[in-house]
Amino acid sequence: MQRHGAVRDTFLSLSYGPAPEDASAAHAWLDDHGRKFGQFINNQWVHGDKYRKSYCPGTGEELAETCDGTAAHVDAAVAAARAAFG
């Protein structure tokens, strides 16, 4: 029978390390999309006026830019969802 804190102790003993996955497919997808993204609403990219850079949390590498959502984006997304799910 394991003691109560065994899972917690195991979790706390884990060390962080690099992920073994190859990022080339993700980078290719980002490149194919120009590394600049809008909001994905009603099956299409809707761009805005203001963009923010996004970074890989593991390396600090800049990955892409994403636009800030606006009230109009929210309204369009809600309308699309309502139409889809009636």
GIDAGI-V283541 format. One record per pair of residues at least 6 apart in sequence whose ideal C-beta (glycine too) atoms are under 8 Angstrom apart, sorted by the first residue. I is the first residue (numbers start at 1). J is the second residue. D is the distance in whole Angstrom. If there is no record, write none. Layout:
i j d
I J D
I J D
This chain:
i j d
18 58 7
19 58 7
30 63 6
30 64 6
33 64 8
35 63 7
35 64 4
35 65 7
36 47 8
36 51 7
36 64 7
36 65 5
36 66 8
37 45 7
37 64 6
37 65 7
37 66 5
37 67 7
38 45 4
38 46 5
38 47 4
38 48 6
38 66 8
38 67 5
39 45 7
39 46 5
39 48 7
39 67 7
39 69 5
39 73 5
39 77 7
40 46 8
41 73 6
41 76 5
41 77 5
41 80 6
42 76 7
42 77 8
42 80 4
46 73 6
46 76 7
47 67 6
48 67 4
48 68 6
48 69 7
48 70 6
48 73 7
49 67 8
50 67 6
50 68 5
51 65 4
51 66 6
51 67 5
51 68 7
52 65 7
52 66 6
52 67 8
52 68 7
53 62 5
53 64 8
53 65 6
54 62 8
54 63 5
54 64 5
54 65 7
54 66 6
55 61 6
55 62 6
55 63 6
56 63 6
